[in-house]
Amino acid sequence: MTPPTTQVEVPPSHRWGFGAFVLAELVLILSAVFLVAASGPVSDEPIPPVVIVVVTALPTMLAAGVAVLATLLRGNGPTIDLRLQWSWPDVRAGLKLGLAGLVLTAIAAAVWAKTVGKLDPTSALASVVDAQPLPLALGIVMFLYTWLIGPACEELIFRGLLWGAIERLQWSRWAALVLSTAIFAVSHLEPLRTSLLLVIAIPIGWARLVTGRLPASIVAHQINNFVPAVGILLMSLGLWH
């Protein structure tokens, strides 16, 4: 299917590029390592629920903050540089592609599980929560993070900062789609799930491609994350294992 031709205004040039994306990724990885190390030595004792929430959410939020800061210091601000202009048509496009992505993800997950075997195609976070359910209050926090906040932060980094760095090199939007999708999948550092993450990322990147703006991909990502977010909430309530 050929994406519809969308008239997208060319944003003013900015002075940030791949270096800003690399910095954001370094902040994400190093902050996660620091938080894990600061939580104490590895032992057979259960991980404190607050630590699970902080280690999961804070690194991605810090990395998204770096993305925004880069546009403020070396560009035109996040609204222009990261293509954050809001419009209802973009939201509707994100909803449609997000729902299509849910179907595609369900099919891919079934194929993945059948191919890999007994391994569960759920995320590392879901595995941790399944082994040690969170208190209800923290479960609600993780539900909101997994559904709404995490996807928005990841889109700022990958379909915002990384996509803009690729555009700055005057590469095609198809190159931006392919590279951002591949790097998104690999950067989750879950090798067994990389192929599944590639499939999950395609509708999200497509939303960015066809609209030329970030809100559509944010909405598509949030729709895709709704089901796993509900799963985490149900695990926290002890209603699903």
C-alpha contacts under 8 A as a table, 3 or more apart, distances in Angstrom:
res1	aa1	res2	aa2	distance
3	P	209	L	7.91
3	P	210	V	5.71
4	P	210	V	6.49
5	T	210	V	7.53
6	T	210	V	6.78
6	T	211	T	6.43
6	T	212	G	7.52
8	V	211	T	7.76
8	V	212	G	6.11
11	P	80	I	6.36
11	P	81	D	6.85
12	P	76	N	7.43
12	P	80	I	7.78
12	P	81	D	7.81
13	S	75	G	7.42
13	S	168	R	7.61
14	H	71	T	7.73
14	H	74	R	6.38
14	H	75	G	4.40
14	H	76	N	6.67
14	H	81	D	7.23
14	H	168	R	7.88
15	R	74	R	5.17
15	R	75	G	5.79
16	W	19	G	7.07
16	W	20	A	6.06
16	W	70	A	6.71
16	W	71	T	7.20
16	W	74	R	5.77
16	W	75	G	6.77
16	W	165	A	7.10
17	G	20	A	5.65
17	G	21	F	6.97
17	G	161	L	7.81
17	G	162	L	7.75
17	G	164	G	7.20
17	G	165	A	4.23
17	G	166	I	7.55
17	G	168	R	6.79
18	F	21	F	5.06
18	F	22	V	6.13
18	F	162	L	6.78
18	F	165	A	5.27
18	F	166	I	7.58
19	G	22	V	5.08
19	G	23	L	6.11
20	A	23	L	5.06
20	A	24	A	6.23
20	A	66	V	7.78
20	A	67	A	6.97
20	A	70	A	6.42
20	A	161	L	7.47
21	F	24	A	5.05
21	F	25	E	6.24
21	F	67	A	7.16
21	F	157	I	7.02
21	F	161	L	6.01
21	F	162	L	5.77
21	F	165	A	7.66
22	V	25	E	5.08
22	V	26	L	6.11
23	L	26	L	5.04
23	L	27	V	6.16
23	L	66	V	7.59
24	A	27	V	5.12
24	A	28	L	6.24
24	A	62	L	7.98
24	A	63	A	4.64
24	A	64	A	7.09
24	A	66	V	5.53
24	A	67	A	6.37
24	A	157	I	7.35
25	E	28	L	4.99
25	E	29	I	6.19
25	E	63	A	6.50
26	L	29	I	5.20
26	L	30	L	5.78
27	V	30	L	5.34
27	V	31	S	5.68
27	V	59	P	7.08
27	V	62	L	6.97
27	V	63	A	5.70
27	V	66	V	7.96
28	L	31	S	5.48
28	L	32	A	6.20
28	L	59	P	4.64
28	L	60	T	5.72
28	L	62	L	6.73
28	L	63	A	5.21
29	I	32	A	5.21
29	I	33	V	6.25
29	I	59	P	7.18
30	L	33	V	5.01
30	L	34	F	6.03
31	S	34	F	5.00
31	S	35	L	6.03
31	S	59	P	5.57
32	A	35	L	5.18
32	A	36	V	6.16
32	A	55	V	5.99
32	A	56	T	7.90
32	A	58	L	7.95
32	A	59	P	5.60
33	V	36	V	5.22
33	V	37	A	6.12
34	F	37	A	5.10
34	F	38	A	5.94
35	L	38	A	4.99
35	L	39	S	6.15
35	L	54	V	8.00
35	L	55	V	6.04
36	V	39	S	5.23
36	V	40	G	7.24
36	V	55	V	6.74
37	A	40	G	5.79
37	A	41	P	6.92
39	S	51	V	6.93
46	P	132	Q	7.33
47	I	51	V	6.82
47	I	52	I	6.87
48	P	51	V	5.34
48	P	52	I	6.64
49	P	52	I	5.11
49	P	53	V	6.50
49	P	134	L	5.78
49	P	135	P	7.45
49	P	138	L	7.49
50	V	53	V	5.21
50	V	54	V	6.17
50	V	138	L	7.37
51	V	54	V	5.12
51	V	55	V	5.87
52	I	55	V	5.42
52	I	56	T	6.03
53	V	56	T	5.21
53	V	57	A	6.03
53	V	138	L	7.29
53	V	142	M	6.70
54	V	57	A	5.39
54	V	58	L	5.44
55	V	58	L	6.02
55	V	59	P	6.81
56	T	59	P	6.95
56	T	60	T	7.67
56	T	125	L	7.63
57	A	60	T	5.83
57	A	61	M	6.36
57	A	145	Y	7.08
57	A	150	G	7.14
58	L	61	M	5.09
58	L	62	L	6.06
59	P	62	L	5.11
59	P	63	A	6.17
60	T	63	A	5.08
60	T	64	A	6.18
60	T	150	G	7.07
60	T	153	C	6.44
60	T	154	E	6.98
61	M	64	A	5.09
61	M	65	G	6.18
61	M	150	G	7.51
61	M	153	C	6.02
62	L	65	G	4.92
62	L	66	V	6.38
63	A	66	V	5.02
63	A	67	A	6.47
63	A	153	C	7.82
63	A	157	I	7.19
64	A	67	A	4.99
64	A	68	V	6.40
64	A	153	C	5.13
64	A	154	E	6.95
64	A	156	L	5.94
64	A	157	I	5.77
65	G	68	V	5.14
65	G	69	L	6.04
66	V	69	L	4.96
66	V	70	A	6.04
67	A	70	A	5.27
67	A	71	T	6.68
67	A	156	L	6.67
67	A	157	I	6.09
67	A	161	L	6.05
68	V	71	T	5.37
68	V	72	L	6.44
68	V	77	G	7.19
68	V	78	P	5.61
68	V	156	L	7.76
69	L	72	L	5.00
69	L	73	L	6.10
70	A	73	L	5.28
70	A	74	R	5.71
70	A	75	G	7.10
71	T	74	R	5.37
71	T	75	G	4.49
71	T	76	N	5.95
71	T	77	G	4.64
71	T	78	P	5.57
71	T	81	D	6.37
71	T	82	L	7.90
72	L	75	G	5.70
72	L	76	N	6.26
72	L	77	G	4.53
72	L	78	P	6.95
73	L	77	G	7.92
75	G	81	D	6.77
76	N	79	T	7.85
76	N	80	I	6.00
76	N	81	D	5.93
77	G	80	I	5.92
77	G	81	D	5.95
77	G	82	L	7.87
78	P	81	D	5.14
78	P	82	L	5.00
78	P	83	R	7.14
78	P	84	L	6.73
79	T	82	L	5.82
79	T	83	R	5.58
79	T	84	L	4.51
79	T	85	Q	5.96
80	I	83	R	5.12
80	I	84	L	6.55
80	I	85	Q	7.31
81	D	84	L	7.87
81	D	160	G	7.83
81	D	164	G	7.08
82	L	156	L	6.98
82	L	160	G	4.65
82	L	161	L	6.36
82	L	164	G	6.74
82	L	213	R	7.78
82	L	214	L	6.88
83	R	160	G	7.07
83	R	212	G	7.42
83	R	213	R	4.81
83	R	214	L	5.47
84	L	213	R	6.17
84	L	214	L	5.28
84	L	215	P	6.03
85	Q	213	R	6.78
85	Q	214	L	7.55
85	Q	215	P	7.24
86	W	90	D	7.35
86	W	215	P	6.38
87	S	90	D	5.39
87	S	91	V	6.54
87	S	215	P	7.98
88	W	91	V	4.90
88	W	92	R	6.16
89	P	92	R	5.07
89	P	93	A	6.15
90	D	93	A	5.00
90	D	94	G	6.11
90	D	211	T	6.39
90	D	213	R	7.67
90	D	215	P	6.49
90	D	216	A	4.86
91	V	94	G	5.00
91	V	95	L	6.18
91	V	215	P	6.57
91	V	216	A	5.27
91	V	219	V	6.41
92	R	95	L	5.02
92	R	96	K	6.24
92	R	216	A	7.64
93	A	96	K	5.23
93	A	97	L	6.14
93	A	207	A	6.75
93	A	211	T	7.88
93	A	216	A	6.10
94	G	97	L	5.22
94	G	98	G	5.71
94	G	204	I	7.86
94	G	207	A	5.95
94	G	215	P	7.52
94	G	216	A	4.17
94	G	217	S	5.87
94	G	218	I	7.34
94	G	219	V	4.99
94	G	220	A	4.42
95	L	98	G	5.01
95	L	99	L	6.11
95	L	216	A	7.72
95	L	219	V	6.22
95	L	220	A	5.69
95	L	223	I	6.87
96	K	99	L	5.28
96	K	100	A	6.21
96	K	220	A	7.63
97	L	100	A	4.91
97	L	101	G	5.86
97	L	203	P	5.76
97	L	204	I	7.14
97	L	206	W	7.86
97	L	207	A	6.57
97	L	220	A	5.87
98	G	101	G	4.84
98	G	102	L	6.28
98	G	203	P	6.77
98	G	204	I	7.01
98	G	219	V	7.03
98	G	220	A	3.84
98	G	221	H	6.42
98	G	222	Q	7.57
98	G	223	I	5.12
98	G	224	N	5.60
99	L	102	L	5.05
99	L	103	V	6.67
99	L	220	A	7.52
99	L	223	I	6.62
99	L	224	N	7.13
100	A	103	V	5.31
100	A	104	L	6.27
100	A	203	P	7.43
101	G	104	L	4.90
101	G	105	T	5.80
101	G	200	I	6.58
101	G	202	I	7.96
101	G	203	P	5.53
101	G	204	I	7.65
101	G	220	A	7.72
101	G	224	N	6.41
102	L	105	T	5.05
102	L	106	A	6.09
102	L	223	I	7.62
102	L	224	N	5.53
103	V	106	A	5.16
103	V	107	I	6.35
104	L	107	I	5.25
104	L	108	A	6.09
104	L	199	V	7.50
104	L	200	I	7.50
105	T	108	A	4.95
105	T	109	A	5.85
105	T	196	L	7.66
105	T	199	V	6.71
105	T	200	I	5.68
106	A	109	A	5.12
106	A	110	A	6.23
107	I	110	A	5.22
107	I	111	V	6.29
108	A	111	V	5.09
108	A	112	W	5.86
108	A	196	L	6.48
108	A	199	V	7.06
109	A	112	W	4.86
109	A	113	A	5.99
109	A	121	P	6.33
109	A	196	L	6.72
110	A	113	A	5.25
110	A	114	K	6.18
111	V	114	K	5.15
111	V	115	T	6.01
112	W	115	T	5.13
112	W	116	V	5.94
112	W	121	P	7.06
112	W	196	L	6.97
113	A	116	V	5.27
113	A	117	G	5.56
113	A	118	K	6.93
113	A	119	L	6.58
113	A	120	D	6.49
113	A	121	P	6.17
114	K	117	G	5.27
114	K	118	K	7.90
116	V	119	L	6.33
121	P	193	R	6.75
122	T	126	A	6.21
122	T	127	S	6.92
123	S	126	A	5.25
123	S	127	S	6.43
123	S	193	R	7.98
124	A	127	S	5.08
124	A	128	V	6.34
124	A	190	E	7.72
125	L	128	V	5.13
125	L	129	V	6.24
126	A	129	V	5.10
126	A	130	D	5.92
126	A	228	P	7.81
126	A	231	G	7.86
126	A	232	I	6.20
127	S	130	D	5.05
127	S	131	A	6.26
128	V	131	A	5.21
128	V	132	Q	6.16
129	V	132	Q	4.96
129	V	133	P	4.92
129	V	134	L	6.52
129	V	232	I	6.78
129	V	235	M	6.76
129	V	236	S	7.20
130	D	133	P	5.80
130	D	232	I	7.82
130	D	235	M	6.02
130	D	241	H	6.01
133	P	235	M	5.88
133	P	236	S	4.66
133	P	237	L	7.54
133	P	238	G	6.96
134	L	138	L	5.98
134	L	139	G	5.38
134	L	235	M	7.75
134	L	236	S	4.79
134	L	237	L	7.91
135	P	138	L	5.45
135	P	139	G	5.92
135	P	236	S	6.18
135	P	237	L	7.70
136	L	139	G	4.82
136	L	140	I	6.17
136	L	233	L	7.96
136	L	236	S	5.98
136	L	237	L	6.32
137	A	140	I	5.25
137	A	141	V	6.43
138	L	141	V	4.85
138	L	142	M	6.14
139	G	142	M	5.10
139	G	143	F	6.06
139	G	232	I	7.00
139	G	233	L	5.39
139	G	236	S	5.30
139	G	237	L	7.77
140	I	143	F	4.90
140	I	144	L	6.24
140	I	233	L	6.35
141	V	144	L	5.28
141	V	145	Y	6.13
142	M	145	Y	4.90
142	M	146	T	5.83
142	M	229	A	7.48
142	M	232	I	7.38
142	M	233	L	7.51
143	F	146	T	5.28
143	F	147	W	5.97
143	F	229	A	4.86
143	F	230	V	6.51
143	F	232	I	6.43
143	F	233	L	5.71
144	L	147	W	5.19
144	L	148	L	5.58
144	L	149	I	6.59
144	L	229	A	7.45
145	Y	148	L	5.53
145	Y	149	I	4.56
145	Y	150	G	5.22
146	T	149	I	6.51
146	T	150	G	5.38
146	T	151	P	7.05
146	T	225	N	6.44
146	T	226	F	7.55
146	T	228	P	7.65
146	T	229	A	5.32
147	W	150	G	6.85
147	W	151	P	6.89
147	W	222	Q	5.41
147	W	223	I	7.52
147	W	225	N	5.18
147	W	226	F	5.05
147	W	228	P	7.96
147	W	229	A	5.44
148	L	151	P	5.88
148	L	152	A	6.44
148	L	222	Q	5.61
149	I	152	A	5.28
149	I	153	C	6.23
150	G	153	C	5.16
150	G	154	E	6.13
151	P	154	E	5.09
151	P	155	E	6.05
151	P	218	I	6.26
151	P	221	H	5.64
151	P	222	Q	5.72
151	P	225	N	7.55
152	A	155	E	5.20
152	A	156	L	6.34
152	A	218	I	5.38
152	A	221	H	7.79
152	A	222	Q	7.59
153	C	156	L	5.20
153	C	157	I	6.54
154	E	157	I	5.11
154	E	158	F	6.05
154	E	159	R	7.89
155	E	158	F	5.20
155	E	159	R	5.03
155	E	160	G	5.98
155	E	214	L	7.28
155	E	217	S	6.98
155	E	218	I	5.94
155	E	221	H	7.97
156	L	159	R	6.17
156	L	160	G	4.52
156	L	161	L	6.10
156	L	214	L	7.80
157	I	160	G	5.47
157	I	161	L	4.94
157	I	162	L	6.27
158	F	161	L	5.79
158	F	162	L	4.89
158	F	163	W	6.37
158	F	180	S	5.92
158	F	184	F	6.52
159	R	162	L	6.03
159	R	163	W	4.99
159	R	164	G	7.68
159	R	180	S	6.52
159	R	205	G	6.97
159	R	208	R	6.97
159	R	214	L	6.83
159	R	217	S	7.58
160	G	163	W	5.33
160	G	164	G	5.91
160	G	214	L	6.61
161	L	164	G	5.17
161	L	165	A	6.18
162	L	165	A	5.04
162	L	166	I	6.33
162	L	180	S	6.61
163	W	166	I	5.19
163	W	167	E	6.25
163	W	176	A	5.49
163	W	177	L	7.72
163	W	180	S	6.51
164	G	167	E	4.96
164	G	168	R	6.10
165	A	168	R	5.10
165	A	169	L	6.79
166	I	169	L	5.37
166	I	170	Q	6.84
166	I	171	W	6.07
166	I	175	A	7.74
166	I	176	A	5.87
167	E	170	Q	4.92
167	E	171	W	5.67
167	E	172	S	7.16
167	E	173	R	7.28
167	E	176	A	7.14
168	R	171	W	7.58
171	W	175	A	6.29
171	W	176	A	7.27
172	S	175	A	5.21
172	S	176	A	6.55
173	R	176	A	4.86
173	R	177	L	6.17
173	R	209	L	6.86
174	W	177	L	4.96
174	W	178	V	6.18
174	W	209	L	7.94
175	A	178	V	5.20
175	A	179	L	5.92
176	A	179	L	5.35
176	A	180	S	5.79
177	L	180	S	5.45
177	L	181	T	5.99
177	L	205	G	5.82
177	L	206	W	7.26
177	L	209	L	6.94
178	V	181	T	5.25
178	V	182	A	6.15
179	L	182	A	5.17
179	L	183	I	5.98
180	S	183	I	5.23
180	S	184	F	5.80
180	S	205	G	7.59
181	T	184	F	5.16
181	T	185	A	6.32
181	T	198	L	6.31
181	T	201	A	5.67
181	T	202	I	6.51
181	T	205	G	6.62
182	A	185	A	5.28
182	A	186	V	6.28
182	A	198	L	6.40
183	I	186	V	5.13
183	I	187	S	5.77
184	F	187	S	5.35
184	F	188	H	6.86
184	F	197	L	7.91
184	F	198	L	7.81
184	F	201	A	7.43
185	A	188	H	5.91
185	A	194	T	5.39
185	A	195	S	7.56
185	A	197	L	5.03
185	A	198	L	5.40
185	A	201	A	7.32
186	V	189	L	5.90
186	V	190	E	7.37
186	V	191	P	7.30
186	V	194	T	6.00
188	H	194	T	7.90
190	E	193	R	5.53
190	E	194	T	6.24
191	P	194	T	5.21
192	L	195	S	7.52
193	R	196	L	5.23
193	R	197	L	6.09
194	T	197	L	5.01
194	T	198	L	6.20
195	S	198	L	5.12
195	S	199	V	6.67
196	L	199	V	5.24
196	L	200	I	6.31
197	L	200	I	4.90
197	L	201	A	6.04
198	L	201	A	5.21
198	L	202	I	6.49
199	V	202	I	5.49
199	V	203	P	7.91
200	I	203	P	6.79
200	I	204	I	7.38
200	I	224	N	7.84
201	A	204	I	5.17
201	A	205	G	6.06
202	I	205	G	5.23
202	I	206	W	6.00
203	P	206	W	4.83
203	P	207	A	6.22
203	P	220	A	7.35
204	I	207	A	5.28
204	I	208	R	6.80
204	I	217	S	4.98
204	I	218	I	7.64
204	I	220	A	5.50
204	I	221	H	5.81
205	G	208	R	5.13
205	G	209	L	6.19
205	G	217	S	6.40
206	W	209	L	4.83
206	W	210	V	6.11
206	W	217	S	7.66
207	A	210	V	5.54
207	A	211	T	6.21
207	A	216	A	5.45
207	A	217	S	4.96
207	A	220	A	7.06
208	R	211	T	5.59
208	R	212	G	5.40
208	R	213	R	5.56
208	R	214	L	5.75
208	R	215	P	7.96
208	R	216	A	6.17
208	R	217	S	5.18
209	L	212	G	5.39
209	L	213	R	7.73
211	T	216	A	7.04
213	R	216	A	6.60
213	R	217	S	7.75
214	L	217	S	5.41
214	L	218	I	6.26
215	P	218	I	4.96
215	P	219	V	6.14
216	A	219	V	5.26
216	A	220	A	6.16
217	S	220	A	4.95
217	S	221	H	5.97
218	I	221	H	5.13
218	I	222	Q	6.14
219	V	222	Q	5.03
219	V	223	I	6.16
220	A	223	I	5.19
220	A	224	N	6.24
221	H	224	N	5.05
221	H	225	N	6.20
222	Q	225	N	5.06
222	Q	226	F	6.17
223	I	226	F	5.28
223	I	227	V	7.96
224	N	227	V	6.94
225	N	228	P	5.58
225	N	229	A	6.03
226	F	229	A	5.02
226	F	230	V	6.19
227	V	230	V	5.16
227	V	231	G	6.28
228	P	231	G	4.82
228	P	232	I	6.26
229	A	232	I	5.16
229	A	233	L	6.35
230	V	233	L	5.01
230	V	234	L	6.14
231	G	234	L	5.11
231	G	235	M	6.16
231	G	240	W	7.35
232	I	235	M	5.06
232	I	236	S	6.22
233	L	236	S	5.04
233	L	237	L	6.35
234	L	237	L	5.00
234	L	238	G	6.18
234	L	239	L	5.19
234	L	240	W	5.50
235	M	238	G	4.91
235	M	239	L	5.82
235	M	240	W	5.00
235	M	241	H	6.10
236	S	239	L	7.62
237	L	240	W	7.81
238	G	241	H	7.39
